[in-house]
Amino acid sequence: MNEKEFMELLDYYFRNVDSAVYREIKLDYEEHFRSGKEEGKTEEEISRSLGSPREIYEGFKEEGLFNENKKGNIFENFNGEFFTDIADKVGNLFSKKEKTVYDSTDLIMDNEKIDTPIHRIEVKVANTDVFIENHNEDYIEVTHTAIDEEYDFTILKEGTTLKVGTYNASKFDINKYFSFGVKSPVKEIYIKLPIGNEANISVSSESGDAKIYVNKNNVNFFSASGDLDLESLGSTFKGNSASGDILVKGVKNSININTMSGDISIAADTPEVNIDTVSGDFKFDLVNSNNFSVNSVSGDVKGRVENMNYIVDISTVSGDIFIRDEKGIKNNIGKSYKNIIGKSSSKMTVKTVSGDIKIQ
């Protein structure tokens, strides 16, 4: 990982440590990067030599060099299990992905039709891109392309569950995370669903991107660095990503997203929204009010709600706050803002450390 990503993880693990104590620790590691670069080392080489931010944090903690104050921890609902498993293993996966360009003449294509009913679809891939959409047929169609003749690929129907992916069926567990470094010659997977199918969809991707354009399906997405583009009128979406970006349109009832550095964008009517991010920016465009909770360290929070009706509680440590209430736009209104806007009992809670907050 580069210096920025290393420091963001360090900020995350030391978030409950007294700021004066942590400032000295952080300055020391900034000096390591400065002196290392003067010696001609890359940021990735320096970060590897320093060890993972989590190990650094645990080492200081074991030595009893600081006390933690968890009061007011903005990440009390953060998916620690996911990022403990992902963040310290991905290394350079946090860096920008490089996509391989394939010659279409080298591709092998295979197609299979699956009879319904199917109530759950599980897709697990490493570097393979995934496309899921509706079609006008009454069956599910799975097509994949590959650049080699030998590879692991699973299409398995267990009861009303369909499993598809680039892992051997004996190792296919959607609830376990990734085997980093395992690359598949399968380039893309295309899944087409009947328009009336409302199967729950779960996609787990190491670095492959996913595009899901469906009618009424609930969706779960887990990723190290793969991006997601989702359009669905399903009731719920849940996403976890280390550095992949997440774009969501149309989900009706609830949207829950955790990211480390991936950006998040939401456009929907009236879902309940829960967002936790370290450095990813969050943009939103909502029509009506529902419970709305955002926690961010350095990511900016910007967006609009067409019909603002909230009990508002917004705060930042060092960022700026802009908000539209019944009297218009309020600019630079300090580090906290509490108010009742409109008549709804829905709550809007936004907390950042250094990220700006702008709500219109």
C-alpha positions as CSV (number, residue, x, y, z in Angstrom):
1,M,0.0,0.0,0.0
2,N,1.1,3.6,-0.6
3,E,1.7,6.2,2.1
4,K,-1.8,7.7,2.0
5,E,-3.4,4.3,2.4
6,F,-1.0,3.4,5.2
7,M,-1.7,6.6,7.1
8,E,-5.4,6.2,6.7
9,L,-5.3,2.7,8.2
10,L,-3.1,4.0,11.0
11,D,-5.7,6.7,11.7
12,Y,-8.4,4.1,11.8
13,Y,-6.6,1.7,14.3
14,F,-5.5,4.6,16.6
15,R,-8.9,6.4,16.4
16,N,-9.6,6.0,20.1
17,V,-6.1,7.0,21.3
18,D,-5.5,10.4,22.9
19,S,-4.8,12.8,20.0
20,A,-1.6,14.2,21.6
21,V,-0.2,10.7,22.1
22,Y,-1.2,9.6,18.6
23,R,0.2,12.8,17.0
24,E,3.7,11.8,18.2
25,I,3.3,8.2,16.9
26,K,2.1,9.4,13.5
27,L,4.9,12.0,13.1
28,D,7.4,9.2,13.6
29,Y,5.9,7.1,10.8
30,E,5.6,10.1,8.5
31,E,9.4,10.6,9.1
32,H,9.9,6.9,8.1
33,F,8.3,7.6,4.8
34,R,10.2,10.9,4.3
35,S,13.6,9.4,5.0
36,G,12.8,6.3,3.0
37,K,11.9,8.2,-0.1
38,E,15.1,10.3,0.2
39,E,16.9,6.9,0.1
40,G,15.2,6.1,-3.2
41,K,12.6,3.6,-1.8
42,T,9.1,3.5,-3.1
43,E,6.1,4.1,-0.8
44,E,5.1,0.4,-1.1
45,E,8.6,-0.8,-0.1
46,I,8.6,1.5,2.9
47,S,5.1,0.4,4.1
48,R,6.1,-3.3,3.8
49,S,9.2,-2.7,5.9
50,L,7.1,-1.0,8.6
51,G,4.6,-3.8,8.9
52,S,0.8,-3.5,8.9
53,P,-0.9,-0.6,10.7
54,R,-2.9,-3.1,12.7
55,E,0.3,-4.9,14.0
56,I,1.8,-1.5,14.8
57,Y,-1.3,-0.5,16.8
58,E,-1.3,-3.9,18.7
59,G,2.4,-3.6,19.5
60,F,1.9,-0.2,21.1
61,K,-1.1,-1.4,22.9
62,E,0.7,-4.5,24.3
63,E,3.5,-2.2,25.6
64,G,0.9,-0.2,27.5
65,L,2.0,3.0,25.9
66,F,-1.5,4.5,25.7
67,N,-5.0,4.3,27.0
68,E,-8.0,4.2,24.7
69,N,-11.1,6.3,25.2
70,K,-14.0,4.8,23.2
71,K,-16.6,7.3,24.3
72,G,-18.2,8.8,21.2
73,N,-16.6,6.3,18.9
74,I,-18.2,7.0,15.5
75,F,-17.4,3.5,14.2
76,E,-19.3,1.5,16.8
77,N,-21.2,-0.2,14.0
78,F,-18.3,-0.5,11.6
79,N,-17.8,-4.0,10.2
80,G,-14.5,-4.7,11.9
81,E,-14.5,-8.4,11.1
82,F,-14.6,-7.7,7.4
83,F,-11.8,-5.1,7.4
84,T,-9.6,-7.0,9.8
85,D,-9.8,-9.9,7.4
86,I,-9.4,-7.8,4.3
87,A,-7.4,-4.6,5.0
88,D,-4.2,-6.1,6.3
89,K,-4.0,-8.8,3.6
90,V,-4.7,-6.9,0.4
91,G,-1.4,-4.9,0.3
92,N,-1.1,-3.5,-3.2
93,L,-4.7,-4.3,-4.0
94,F,-5.5,-0.9,-2.5
95,S,-3.6,0.6,-5.3
96,K,-5.4,1.4,-8.5
97,K,-6.3,-1.7,-10.4
98,E,-4.9,-2.4,-13.9
99,K,-7.3,-4.1,-16.2
100,T,-6.0,-6.7,-18.7
101,V,-7.1,-6.1,-22.3
102,Y,-8.0,-9.4,-24.0
103,D,-8.1,-10.2,-27.7
104,S,-11.6,-11.4,-28.5
105,T,-10.3,-14.1,-30.8
106,D,-8.6,-15.7,-27.8
107,L,-11.8,-16.0,-25.8
108,I,-13.7,-19.3,-25.0
109,M,-17.4,-18.9,-24.4
110,D,-19.7,-21.4,-22.5
111,N,-23.5,-21.1,-21.9
112,E,-25.9,-22.9,-19.6
113,K,-29.6,-22.6,-18.8
114,I,-31.0,-23.3,-15.3
115,D,-34.6,-24.0,-14.6
116,T,-36.4,-22.0,-11.9
117,P,-37.5,-21.6,-9.2
118,I,-34.3,-20.1,-7.8
119,H,-34.6,-18.0,-4.6
120,R,-31.0,-17.3,-3.9
121,I,-28.0,-16.6,-6.2
122,E,-24.4,-16.7,-4.9
123,V,-21.6,-15.5,-7.1
124,K,-17.9,-15.8,-5.9
125,V,-15.0,-14.6,-8.1
126,A,-11.4,-13.5,-7.9
127,N,-10.6,-11.1,-10.7
128,T,-13.6,-12.0,-13.0
129,D,-16.1,-9.3,-13.9
130,V,-19.8,-10.1,-13.2
131,F,-22.8,-8.8,-15.1
132,I,-26.4,-9.6,-13.9
133,E,-29.5,-8.4,-15.6
134,N,-33.1,-9.4,-16.5
135,H,-34.3,-10.9,-19.7
136,N,-37.7,-11.9,-21.1
137,E,-37.3,-15.7,-20.8
138,D,-38.6,-18.0,-18.0
139,Y,-35.2,-19.5,-17.2
140,I,-31.8,-18.3,-15.8
141,E,-29.0,-18.2,-18.3
142,V,-25.3,-18.2,-17.2
143,T,-22.6,-17.4,-19.8
144,H,-18.9,-17.0,-19.2
145,T,-15.8,-16.2,-21.2
146,A,-12.3,-17.5,-20.6
147,I,-8.8,-17.1,-22.1
148,D,-7.7,-20.6,-21.3
149,E,-9.2,-24.1,-21.7
150,E,-8.4,-25.3,-18.2
151,Y,-9.9,-23.5,-15.2
152,D,-12.1,-23.9,-12.1
153,F,-15.7,-22.9,-12.7
154,T,-18.9,-23.7,-10.7
155,I,-22.5,-23.7,-11.8
156,L,-24.3,-25.6,-9.0
157,K,-28.0,-25.8,-8.1
158,E,-28.6,-26.8,-4.5
159,G,-32.4,-26.8,-3.9
160,T,-33.5,-23.3,-4.8
161,T,-29.9,-21.8,-4.4
162,L,-27.7,-21.3,-7.5
163,K,-24.0,-21.0,-7.0
164,V,-21.8,-19.5,-9.8
165,G,-18.1,-18.7,-9.6
166,T,-14.4,-19.2,-10.4
167,Y,-13.8,-21.5,-7.4
168,N,-14.1,-25.3,-7.3
169,A,-17.4,-26.3,-5.9
170,S,-15.7,-28.1,-2.9
171,K,-14.2,-24.7,-1.9
172,F,-17.2,-22.5,-2.7
173,D,-18.3,-20.7,0.5
174,I,-19.8,-17.3,0.0
175,N,-19.4,-16.5,3.7
176,K,-15.6,-16.8,3.6
177,Y,-13.4,-14.1,2.2
178,F,-10.7,-14.4,-0.5
179,S,-7.6,-16.4,-1.3
180,F,-5.5,-13.4,-2.4
181,G,-3.2,-13.9,-5.4
182,V,-5.4,-16.6,-7.0
183,K,-6.3,-15.4,-10.5
184,S,-8.7,-17.0,-12.9
185,P,-8.6,-17.1,-16.7
186,V,-12.4,-16.5,-16.6
187,K,-12.8,-13.0,-17.9
188,E,-16.5,-12.3,-17.5
189,I,-19.7,-14.0,-16.2
190,Y,-23.1,-13.0,-17.5
191,I,-26.2,-14.0,-15.6
192,K,-29.7,-13.3,-17.0
193,L,-32.8,-13.6,-14.8
194,P,-36.5,-13.7,-15.7
195,I,-38.0,-10.3,-15.1
196,G,-40.3,-11.6,-12.3
197,N,-37.5,-13.4,-10.5
198,E,-36.9,-11.9,-7.0
199,A,-34.0,-14.1,-5.8
200,N,-31.7,-12.6,-3.3
201,I,-28.3,-12.0,-5.0
202,S,-25.0,-12.2,-3.2
203,V,-21.7,-11.3,-5.0
204,S,-18.3,-11.8,-3.5
205,S,-15.4,-10.4,-5.5
206,E,-11.7,-9.9,-4.9
207,S,-10.9,-7.5,-7.7
208,G,-13.5,-8.1,-10.4
209,D,-16.1,-5.5,-11.0
210,A,-19.9,-6.1,-10.9
211,K,-22.7,-4.5,-12.8
212,I,-26.2,-5.5,-11.6
213,Y,-29.3,-4.1,-13.3
214,V,-32.3,-6.0,-12.0
215,N,-36.0,-5.4,-11.2
216,K,-36.8,-6.4,-7.6
217,N,-33.9,-8.3,-6.2
218,N,-32.2,-7.7,-2.8
219,V,-28.4,-7.6,-3.2
220,N,-25.4,-8.2,-1.0
221,F,-21.9,-7.2,-2.3
222,F,-18.5,-8.0,-0.7
223,S,-15.3,-6.8,-2.4
224,A,-11.6,-6.1,-1.8
225,S,-11.1,-3.8,-4.7
226,G,-13.9,-4.6,-7.2
227,D,-16.3,-1.8,-8.0
228,L,-20.1,-2.2,-8.0
229,D,-22.7,-0.5,-10.3
230,L,-26.2,-1.5,-9.0
231,E,-29.7,-0.6,-10.2
232,S,-32.5,-2.4,-8.4
233,L,-36.0,-1.8,-7.0
234,G,-35.4,-4.4,-4.4
235,S,-36.0,-3.7,-0.8
236,T,-32.4,-3.9,0.6
237,F,-28.7,-3.6,-0.3
238,K,-25.8,-4.4,1.9
239,G,-22.2,-3.7,0.7
240,N,-18.7,-4.1,2.1
241,S,-15.7,-2.9,0.2
242,A,-12.1,-2.1,1.1
243,S,-11.2,0.1,-1.9
244,G,-13.8,-0.6,-4.5
245,D,-16.3,2.1,-5.4
246,I,-20.1,1.5,-4.9
247,L,-22.8,3.1,-6.9
248,V,-26.4,2.3,-5.9
249,K,-29.6,3.4,-7.6
250,G,-33.3,2.7,-6.8
251,V,-33.2,0.5,-3.7
252,K,-36.4,1.0,-1.7
253,N,-36.1,0.3,2.0
254,S,-32.6,0.1,3.4
255,I,-29.0,0.7,2.2
256,N,-26.1,-0.4,4.5
257,I,-22.5,0.2,3.2
258,N,-19.0,-0.1,4.8
259,T,-15.9,1.0,2.9
260,M,-12.3,1.7,3.8
261,S,-11.3,4.0,0.9
262,G,-13.9,3.3,-1.8
263,D,-16.2,6.1,-2.8
264,I,-20.0,5.7,-2.4
265,S,-22.9,7.2,-4.4
266,I,-26.6,6.7,-3.8
267,A,-29.6,7.8,-5.8
268,A,-33.0,6.6,-4.4
269,D,-36.4,7.6,-3.2
270,T,-36.8,6.9,0.6
271,P,-34.5,4.2,1.9
272,E,-33.1,4.1,5.4
273,V,-29.3,4.8,4.9
274,N,-26.4,3.6,7.1
275,I,-22.9,4.5,5.8
276,D,-19.5,3.9,7.5
277,T,-16.3,4.9,5.7
278,V,-12.7,5.8,6.5
279,S,-11.6,7.9,3.6
280,G,-14.1,7.3,0.8
281,D,-16.3,10.2,-0.2
282,F,-20.1,9.8,0.0
283,K,-22.5,11.4,-2.4
284,F,-26.3,11.0,-2.3
285,D,-29.5,12.2,-4.0
286,L,-32.7,11.2,-2.1
287,V,-36.3,12.3,-2.7
288,N,-37.9,11.8,0.8
289,S,-36.6,11.5,4.4
290,N,-35.9,8.3,6.3
291,N,-33.4,7.5,9.0
292,F,-30.0,8.6,7.7
293,S,-26.7,7.8,9.5
294,V,-23.2,8.5,8.1
295,N,-19.8,8.1,9.9
296,S,-16.6,9.1,8.2
297,V,-13.0,9.9,9.1
298,S,-11.7,11.9,6.2
299,G,-14.2,11.3,3.5
300,D,-16.5,14.2,2.5
301,V,-20.3,13.8,2.8
302,K,-22.2,15.7,0.1
303,G,-25.7,15.5,-1.3
304,R,-29.3,16.5,-1.4
305,V,-32.7,15.5,0.0
306,E,-35.5,16.9,-2.1
307,N,-38.0,16.9,0.8
308,M,-36.0,17.6,4.0
309,N,-37.9,16.4,7.2
310,Y,-35.4,15.4,9.8
311,I,-34.2,15.6,13.4
312,V,-30.7,16.7,12.5
313,D,-27.5,16.0,14.5
314,I,-24.4,16.8,12.5
315,S,-20.8,17.2,13.8
316,T,-17.2,17.3,12.6
317,V,-13.9,17.7,14.3
318,S,-12.1,19.8,11.7
319,G,-14.2,19.7,8.5
320,D,-16.7,22.4,7.4
321,I,-20.5,22.1,7.6
322,F,-23.0,23.5,5.0
323,I,-26.7,22.6,5.3
324,R,-30.1,23.7,3.8
325,D,-32.8,24.1,6.4
326,E,-36.2,25.9,6.2
327,K,-34.5,29.3,6.0
328,G,-32.1,28.4,3.2
329,I,-28.4,27.4,2.9
330,K,-26.3,27.8,6.0
331,N,-22.6,28.1,5.3
332,N,-19.6,27.5,7.6
333,I,-21.9,27.1,10.7
334,G,-19.3,25.8,13.0
335,K,-18.4,22.2,14.0
336,S,-21.9,21.0,15.0
337,Y,-25.4,21.6,14.0
338,K,-28.7,20.4,15.7
339,N,-32.1,21.3,14.5
340,I,-35.6,19.9,13.6
341,I,-36.3,20.5,9.9
342,G,-39.9,19.8,8.8
343,K,-42.3,17.5,10.7
344,S,-40.8,14.0,10.3
345,S,-39.5,11.9,13.2
346,S,-36.7,10.5,10.9
347,K,-33.2,11.1,12.2
348,M,-30.3,12.5,10.2
349,T,-26.9,11.8,12.0
350,V,-23.7,12.7,10.3
351,K,-20.3,12.6,12.0
352,T,-16.8,13.1,10.5
353,V,-13.3,13.8,11.7
354,S,-11.9,15.9,8.9
355,G,-14.4,15.4,6.1
356,D,-16.6,18.2,5.0
357,I,-20.4,17.9,5.2
358,K,-22.6,19.6,2.7
359,I,-26.4,18.8,2.6
360,Q,-28.9,20.6,0.4
